Amino acid sequence: MNKKNKDSIRIVGYVGGFLLLGMLLFYFTRKEEQSIEDELGTCATPEQAYQETQKALNLLSTNINSGIESAQHIKEYETTKNKVFKKVK
């Protein structure tokens, strides 16, 4: 074999090795993600599911209420701005 053929074989070997490494890495990381996804959303008892639902809804309510409070501040700002800068028709 000449030098060009040896270099080609070496390059193909490196590329194949990297592809194999990438596929193995993808396989094992995907397997871990699937096991984590399988554990999500499961509760041992209906009471536990109810409590978790209550927690989630309470968190949602808190966030919505803070958004409503922010919107009220914006409305107050808009009212004050309109009083200061009377709209010219």
N, CA, C and O atoms as CSV, one atom per row, in Angstrom:
chain,resi,resn,atom,element,x,y,z
A,1,MET,N,N,0.837,-1.185,0.000
A,1,MET,CA,C,0.000,0.000,0.000
A,1,MET,C,C,0.879,1.244,0.000
A,1,MET,O,O,1.935,1.291,0.630
A,2,ASN,N,N,0.413,2.229,-0.715
A,2,ASN,CA,C,1.176,3.466,-0.715
A,2,ASN,C,C,0.663,4.380,0.405
A,2,ASN,O,O,-0.312,4.065,1.088
A,3,LYS,N,N,1.333,5.498,0.570
A,3,LYS,CA,C,1.027,6.416,1.667
A,3,LYS,C,C,-0.391,6.979,1.556
A,3,LYS,O,O,-1.056,7.165,2.575
A,4,LYS,N,N,-0.862,7.252,0.344
A,4,LYS,CA,C,-2.196,7.819,0.147
A,4,LYS,C,C,-3.275,6.849,0.625
A,4,LYS,O,O,-4.238,7.272,1.264
A,5,ASN,N,N,-3.131,5.571,0.330
A,5,ASN,CA,C,-4.101,4.565,0.772
A,5,ASN,C,C,-4.094,4.420,2.289
A,5,ASN,O,O,-5.149,4.280,2.908
A,6,LYS,N,N,-2.906,4.452,2.888
A,6,LYS,CA,C,-2.814,4.338,4.344
A,6,LYS,C,C,-3.489,5.526,5.025
A,6,LYS,O,O,-4.189,5.371,6.026
A,7,ASP,N,N,-3.264,6.720,4.462
A,7,ASP,CA,C,-3.904,7.911,5.030
A,7,ASP,C,C,-5.420,7.833,4.901
A,7,ASP,O,O,-6.142,8.217,5.822
A,8,SER,N,N,-5.906,7.342,3.769
A,8,SER,CA,C,-7.352,7.212,3.560
A,8,SER,C,C,-7.954,6.228,4.553
A,8,SER,O,O,-9.011,6.490,5.126
A,9,ILE,N,N,-7.288,5.103,4.759
A,9,ILE,CA,C,-7.778,4.102,5.709
A,9,ILE,C,C,-7.776,4.670,7.126
A,9,ILE,O,O,-8.703,4.415,7.895
A,10,ARG,N,N,-6.762,5.423,7.473
A,10,ARG,CA,C,-6.665,6.027,8.800
A,10,ARG,C,C,-7.812,7.033,9.003
A,10,ARG,O,O,-8.436,7.056,10.064
A,11,ILE,N,N,-8.081,7.848,8.003
A,11,ILE,CA,C,-9.155,8.843,8.105
A,11,ILE,C,C,-10.511,8.154,8.242
A,11,ILE,O,O,-11.336,8.557,9.063
A,12,VAL,N,N,-10.741,7.118,7.442
A,12,VAL,CA,C,-11.998,6.373,7.527
A,12,VAL,C,C,-12.140,5.739,8.910
A,12,VAL,O,O,-13.240,5.706,9.462
A,13,GLY,N,N,-11.063,5.248,9.463
A,13,GLY,CA,C,-11.089,4.665,10.807
A,13,GLY,C,C,-11.441,5.694,11.865
A,13,GLY,O,O,-12.234,5.417,12.764
A,14,TYR,N,N,-10.849,6.894,11.762
A,14,TYR,CA,C,-11.161,7.959,12.716
A,14,TYR,C,C,-12.629,8.377,12.616
A,14,TYR,O,O,-13.311,8.541,13.627
A,15,VAL,N,N,-13.098,8.545,11.389
A,15,VAL,CA,C,-14.494,8.950,11.194
A,15,VAL,C,C,-15.437,7.876,11.739
A,15,VAL,O,O,-16.427,8.192,12.399
A,16,GLY,N,N,-15.134,6.626,11.466
A,16,GLY,CA,C,-15.960,5.530,11.974
A,16,GLY,C,C,-15.960,5.486,13.497
A,16,GLY,O,O,-16.997,5.258,14.120
A,17,GLY,N,N,-14.800,5.704,14.085
A,17,GLY,CA,C,-14.707,5.725,15.546
A,17,GLY,C,C,-15.527,6.849,16.158
A,17,GLY,O,O,-16.226,6.650,17.151
A,18,PHE,N,N,-15.438,8.032,15.559
A,18,PHE,CA,C,-16.224,9.160,16.061
A,18,PHE,C,C,-17.721,8.919,15.896
A,18,PHE,O,O,-18.506,9.263,16.780
A,19,LEU,N,N,-18.118,8.331,14.774
A,19,LEU,CA,C,-19.534,8.017,14.579
A,19,LEU,C,C,-20.025,7.012,15.618
A,19,LEU,O,O,-21.107,7.170,16.182
A,20,LEU,N,N,-19.230,5.990,15.863
A,20,LEU,CA,C,-19.598,4.989,16.856
A,20,LEU,C,C,-19.701,5.618,18.243
A,20,LEU,O,O,-20.640,5.342,18.989
A,21,LEU,N,N,-18.738,6.456,18.578
A,21,LEU,CA,C,-18.763,7.139,19.867
A,21,LEU,C,C,-19.996,8.033,19.985
A,21,LEU,O,O,-20.646,8.063,21.030
A,22,GLY,N,N,-20.315,8.759,18.919
A,22,GLY,CA,C,-21.498,9.624,18.927
A,22,GLY,C,C,-22.778,8.832,19.087
A,22,GLY,O,O,-23.667,9.236,19.837
A,23,MET,N,N,-22.886,7.706,18.391
A,23,MET,CA,C,-24.096,6.884,18.500
A,23,MET,C,C,-24.245,6.307,19.902
A,23,MET,O,O,-25.351,6.270,20.442
A,24,LEU,N,N,-23.152,5.859,20.493
A,24,LEU,CA,C,-23.218,5.325,21.855
A,24,LEU,C,C,-23.615,6.415,22.849
A,24,LEU,O,O,-24.434,6.193,23.741
A,25,LEU,N,N,-23.027,7.578,22.679
A,25,LEU,CA,C,-23.355,8.697,23.556
A,25,LEU,C,C,-24.832,9.054,23.432
A,25,LEU,O,O,-25.499,9.269,24.444
A,26,PHE,N,N,-25.351,9.121,22.216
A,26,PHE,CA,C,-26.768,9.423,21.988
A,26,PHE,C,C,-27.652,8.351,22.617
A,26,PHE,O,O,-28.658,8.674,23.249
A,27,TYR,N,N,-27.292,7.095,22.453
A,27,TYR,CA,C,-28.101,5.993,22.978
A,27,TYR,C,C,-28.200,6.063,24.500
A,27,TYR,O,O,-29.289,5.951,25.062
A,28,PHE,N,N,-27.056,6.249,25.165
A,28,PHE,CA,C,-27.076,6.222,26.625
A,28,PHE,C,C,-27.716,7.470,27.216
A,28,PHE,O,O,-28.380,7.373,28.248
A,29,THR,N,N,-27.544,8.629,26.607
A,29,THR,CA,C,-28.206,9.821,27.143
A,29,THR,C,C,-29.707,9.745,26.911
A,29,THR,O,O,-30.481,10.195,27.756
A,30,ARG,N,N,-30.131,9.191,25.794
A,30,ARG,CA,C,-31.566,9.051,25.510
A,30,ARG,C,C,-32.206,8.056,26.482
A,30,ARG,O,O,-33.344,8.246,26.912
A,31,LYS,N,N,-31.479,7.011,26.821
A,31,LYS,CA,C,-31.997,6.007,27.751
A,31,LYS,C,C,-32.240,6.633,29.126
A,31,LYS,O,O,-33.242,6.329,29.773
A,32,GLU,N,N,-31.326,7.511,29.582
A,32,GLU,CA,C,-31.500,8.182,30.865
A,32,GLU,C,C,-32.702,9.119,30.823
A,32,GLU,O,O,-33.459,9.192,31.791
A,33,GLU,N,N,-32.888,9.838,29.712
A,33,GLU,CA,C,-34.027,10.743,29.584
A,33,GLU,C,C,-35.339,9.973,29.637
A,33,GLU,O,O,-36.304,10.440,30.243
A,34,GLN,N,N,-35.389,8.813,29.019
A,34,GLN,CA,C,-36.615,8.027,29.015
A,34,GLN,C,C,-36.961,7.552,30.418
A,34,GLN,O,O,-38.131,7.551,30.798
A,35,SER,N,N,-35.959,7.148,31.193
A,35,SER,CA,C,-36.257,6.684,32.546
A,35,SER,C,C,-36.743,7.835,33.413
A,35,SER,O,O,-37.586,7.633,34.288
A,36,ILE,N,N,-36.229,9.036,33.188
A,36,ILE,CA,C,-36.699,10.198,33.937
A,36,ILE,C,C,-38.128,10.527,33.524
A,36,ILE,O,O,-38.962,10.836,34.375
A,37,GLU,N,N,-38.420,10.465,32.222
A,37,GLU,CA,C,-39.768,10.757,31.740
A,37,GLU,C,C,-40.775,9.737,32.264
A,37,GLU,O,O,-41.928,10.085,32.520
A,38,ASP,N,N,-40.358,8.497,32.424
A,38,ASP,CA,C,-41.265,7.472,32.931
A,38,ASP,C,C,-41.676,7.750,34.373
A,38,ASP,O,O,-42.768,7.367,34.791
A,39,GLU,N,N,-40.801,8.417,35.140
A,39,GLU,CA,C,-41.090,8.691,36.537
A,39,GLU,C,C,-41.964,9.931,36.718
A,39,GLU,O,O,-42.574,10.097,37.774
A,40,LEU,N,N,-42.035,10.787,35.729
A,40,LEU,CA,C,-42.804,12.017,35.869
A,40,LEU,C,C,-44.298,11.736,35.802
A,40,LEU,O,O,-44.754,10.913,35.008
A,41,GLY,N,N,-45.045,12.424,36.640
A,41,GLY,CA,C,-46.491,12.349,36.576
A,41,GLY,C,C,-47.105,11.131,37.228
A,41,GLY,O,O,-48.285,10.853,37.016
A,42,THR,N,N,-46.343,10.402,38.010
A,42,THR,CA,C,-46.917,9.228,38.664
A,42,THR,C,C,-46.973,9.465,40.168
A,42,THR,O,O,-46.022,9.970,40.764
A,43,CYS,N,N,-48.076,9.103,40.758
A,43,CYS,CA,C,-48.257,9.204,42.203
A,43,CYS,C,C,-48.708,7.844,42.720
A,43,CYS,O,O,-49.389,7.087,42.027
A,44,ALA,N,N,-48.312,7.558,43.947
A,44,ALA,CA,C,-48.623,6.250,44.522
A,44,ALA,C,C,-50.098,6.116,44.885
A,44,ALA,O,O,-50.693,5.050,44.731
A,45,THR,N,N,-50.680,7.215,45.370
A,45,THR,CA,C,-52.078,7.148,45.807
A,45,THR,C,C,-52.864,8.311,45.207
A,45,THR,O,O,-52.274,9.311,44.799
A,46,PRO,N,N,-54.180,8.187,45.150
A,46,PRO,CA,C,-54.992,9.314,44.667
A,46,PRO,C,C,-54.869,10.551,45.561
A,46,PRO,O,O,-54.936,11.680,45.075
A,47,GLU,N,N,-54.690,10.337,46.868
A,47,GLU,CA,C,-54.536,11.464,47.787
A,47,GLU,C,C,-53.269,12.243,47.468
A,47,GLU,O,O,-53.266,13.474,47.483
A,48,GLN,N,N,-52.195,11.519,47.180
A,48,GLN,CA,C,-50.939,12.172,46.828
A,48,GLN,C,C,-51.098,12.933,45.508
A,48,GLN,O,O,-50.579,14.041,45.368
A,49,ALA,N,N,-51.794,12.362,44.565
A,49,ALA,CA,C,-52.042,13.039,43.289
A,49,ALA,C,C,-52.848,14.314,43.515
A,49,ALA,O,O,-52.576,15.347,42.904
A,50,TYR,N,N,-53.836,14.232,44.395
A,50,TYR,CA,C,-54.655,15.405,44.716
A,50,TYR,C,C,-53.800,16.507,45.336
A,50,TYR,O,O,-53.924,17.674,44.966
A,51,GLN,N,N,-52.931,16.136,46.283
A,51,GLN,CA,C,-52.070,17.127,46.934
A,51,GLN,C,C,-51.118,17.773,45.928
A,51,GLN,O,O,-50.901,18.984,45.967
A,52,GLU,N,N,-50.557,16.977,45.039
A,52,GLU,CA,C,-49.647,17.521,44.024
A,52,GLU,C,C,-50.396,18.451,43.072
A,52,GLU,O,O,-49.861,19.475,42.648
A,53,THR,N,N,-51.618,18.095,42.745
A,53,THR,CA,C,-52.433,18.952,41.880
A,53,THR,C,C,-52.741,20.266,42.576
A,53,THR,O,O,-52.695,21.328,41.957
A,54,GLN,N,N,-53.053,20.196,43.861
A,54,GLN,CA,C,-53.326,21.408,44.630
A,54,GLN,C,C,-52.095,22.315,44.654
A,54,GLN,O,O,-52.217,23.531,44.510
A,55,LYS,N,N,-50.917,21.729,44.836
A,55,LYS,CA,C,-49.685,22.527,44.840
A,55,LYS,C,C,-49.481,23.217,43.500
A,55,LYS,O,O,-49.145,24.400,43.446
A,56,ALA,N,N,-49.685,22.474,42.423
A,56,ALA,CA,C,-49.488,23.036,41.083
A,56,ALA,C,C,-50.484,24.155,40.806
A,56,ALA,O,O,-50.117,25.194,40.258
A,57,LEU,N,N,-51.740,23.947,41.183
A,57,LEU,CA,C,-52.753,24.976,40.956
A,57,LEU,C,C,-52.511,26.203,41.828
A,57,LEU,O,O,-52.776,27.326,41.399
A,58,ASN,N,N,-52.015,26.005,43.036
A,58,ASN,CA,C,-51.682,27.126,43.914
A,58,ASN,C,C,-50.547,27.952,43.314
A,58,ASN,O,O,-50.590,29.182,43.337
A,59,LEU,N,N,-49.545,27.282,42.783
A,59,LEU,CA,C,-48.435,27.983,42.137
A,59,LEU,C,C,-48.931,28.769,40.927
A,59,LEU,O,O,-48.537,29.917,40.723
A,60,LEU,N,N,-49.781,28.158,40.137
A,60,LEU,CA,C,-50.358,28.829,38.973
A,60,LEU,C,C,-51.163,30.053,39.397
A,60,LEU,O,O,-51.052,31.114,38.784
A,61,SER,N,N,-51.965,29.907,40.436
A,61,SER,CA,C,-52.779,31.013,40.936
A,61,SER,C,C,-51.903,32.165,41.412
A,61,SER,O,O,-52.200,33.327,41.132
A,62,THR,N,N,-50.833,31.853,42.124
A,62,THR,CA,C,-49.917,32.887,42.605
A,62,THR,C,C,-49.320,33.662,41.441
A,62,THR,O,O,-49.251,34.890,41.478
A,63,ASN,N,N,-48.889,32.951,40.416
A,63,ASN,CA,C,-48.282,33.618,39.261
A,63,ASN,C,C,-49.297,34.458,38.495
A,63,ASN,O,O,-48.974,35.555,38.040
A,64,ILE,N,N,-50.500,33.964,38.351
A,64,ILE,CA,C,-51.533,34.737,37.650
A,64,ILE,C,C,-51.891,35.980,38.452
A,64,ILE,O,O,-52.064,37.057,37.881
A,65,ASN,N,N,-52.003,35.841,39.764
A,65,ASN,CA,C,-52.332,36.998,40.601
A,65,ASN,C,C,-51.242,38.061,40.536
A,65,ASN,O,O,-51.552,39.252,40.510
A,66,SER,N,N,-49.980,37.660,40.509
A,66,SER,CA,C,-48.912,38.657,40.394
A,66,SER,C,C,-48.973,39.342,39.036
A,66,SER,O,O,-48.665,40.529,38.932
A,67,GLY,N,N,-49.361,38.620,38.002
A,67,GLY,CA,C,-49.524,39.231,36.683
A,67,GLY,C,C,-50.667,40.225,36.662
A,67,GLY,O,O,-50.566,41.276,36.030
A,68,ILE,N,N,-51.755,39.902,37.348
A,68,ILE,CA,C,-52.900,40.816,37.422
A,68,ILE,C,C,-52.513,42.082,38.178
A,68,ILE,O,O,-52.901,43.182,37.786
A,69,GLU,N,N,-51.745,41.930,39.268
A,69,GLU,CA,C,-51.288,43.097,40.025
A,69,GLU,C,C,-50.418,43.989,39.156
A,69,GLU,O,O,-50.534,45.213,39.214
A,70,SER,N,N,-49.550,43.394,38.354
A,70,SER,CA,C,-48.703,44.178,37.453
A,70,SER,C,C,-49.552,44.916,36.428
A,70,SER,O,O,-49.266,46.066,36.096
A,71,ALA,N,N,-50.580,44.270,35.934
A,71,ALA,CA,C,-51.463,44.910,34.959
A,71,ALA,C,C,-52.205,46.081,35.601
A,71,ALA,O,O,-52.452,47.087,34.936
A,72,GLN,N,N,-52.562,45.969,36.870
A,72,GLN,CA,C,-53.239,47.067,37.556
A,72,GLN,C,C,-52.309,48.263,37.704
A,72,GLN,O,O,-52.746,49.407,37.581
A,73,HIS,N,N,-51.025,48.009,37.969
A,73,HIS,CA,C,-50.056,49.100,38.059
A,73,HIS,C,C,-49.928,49.805,36.714
A,73,HIS,O,O,-49.806,51.029,36.657
A,74,ILE,N,N,-49.957,49.041,35.648
A,74,ILE,CA,C,-49.870,49.634,34.312
A,74,ILE,C,C,-51.104,50.493,34.041
A,74,ILE,O,O,-50.995,51.569,33.452
A,75,LYS,N,N,-52.271,50.025,34.467
A,75,LYS,CA,C,-53.505,50.790,34.272
A,75,LYS,C,C,-53.445,52.098,35.058
A,75,LYS,O,O,-53.851,53.145,34.552
A,76,GLU,N,N,-52.938,52.043,36.296
A,76,GLU,CA,C,-52.789,53.258,37.096
A,76,GLU,C,C,-51.824,54.223,36.421
A,76,GLU,O,O,-52.071,55.429,36.385
A,77,TYR,N,N,-50.733,53.701,35.890
A,77,TYR,CA,C,-49.758,54.535,35.187
A,77,TYR,C,C,-50.406,55.194,33.975
A,77,TYR,O,O,-50.207,56.384,33.734
A,78,GLU,N,N,-51.171,54.435,33.221
A,78,GLU,CA,C,-51.839,54.947,32.024
A,78,GLU,C,C,-52.828,56.053,32.395
A,78,GLU,O,O,-52.905,57.070,31.706
A,79,THR,N,N,-53.581,55.863,33.474
A,79,THR,CA,C,-54.543,56.870,33.924
A,79,THR,C,C,-53.823,58.154,34.322
A,79,THR,O,O,-54.238,59.247,33.936
A,80,THR,N,N,-52.755,58.025,35.085
A,80,THR,CA,C,-51.986,59.191,35.514
A,80,THR,C,C,-51.369,59.893,34.318
A,80,THR,O,O,-51.384,61.122,34.244
A,81,LYS,N,N,-50.838,59.141,33.400
A,81,LYS,CA,C,-50.222,59.720,32.199
A,81,LYS,C,C,-51.256,60.493,31.397
A,81,LYS,O,O,-50.971,61.579,30.893
A,82,ASN,N,N,-52.453,59.938,31.275
A,82,ASN,CA,C,-53.510,60.617,30.527
A,82,ASN,C,C,-53.955,61.905,31.220
A,82,ASN,O,O,-54.330,62.869,30.552
A,83,LYS,N,N,-53.916,61.927,32.559
A,83,LYS,CA,C,-54.263,63.150,33.277
A,83,LYS,C,C,-53.205,64.225,33.055
A,83,LYS,O,O,-53.531,65.395,32.854
A,84,VAL,N,N,-51.935,63.821,33.092
A,84,VAL,CA,C,-50.847,64.780,32.929
A,84,VAL,C,C,-50.776,65.270,31.488
A,84,VAL,O,O,-50.677,66.473,31.245
A,85,PHE,N,N,-50.826,64.367,30.552
A,85,PHE,CA,C,-50.745,64.711,29.136
A,85,PHE,C,C,-52.124,64.517,28.519
A,85,PHE,O,O,-52.411,63.475,27.929
A,86,LYS,N,N,-52.958,65.512,28.658
A,86,LYS,CA,C,-54.319,65.389,28.124
A,86,LYS,C,C,-54.250,65.201,26.628
A,86,LYS,O,O,-53.519,65.899,25.925
A,87,LYS,N,N,-55.020,64.252,26.158
A,87,LYS,CA,C,-55.028,63.944,24.733
A,87,LYS,C,C,-55.665,65.088,23.963
A,87,LYS,O,O,-56.727,65.595,24.325
A,88,VAL,N,N,-54.992,65.478,22.898
A,88,VAL,CA,C,-55.511,66.526,22.028
A,88,VAL,C,C,-56.271,65.860,20.905
A,88,VAL,O,O,-55.740,64.989,20.216
A,89,LYS,N,N,-57.527,66.272,20.718
A,89,LYS,CA,C,-58.347,65.662,19.671
A,89,LYS,C,C,-58.408,66.545,18.467
A,89,LYS,O,O,-59.054,66.197,17.479
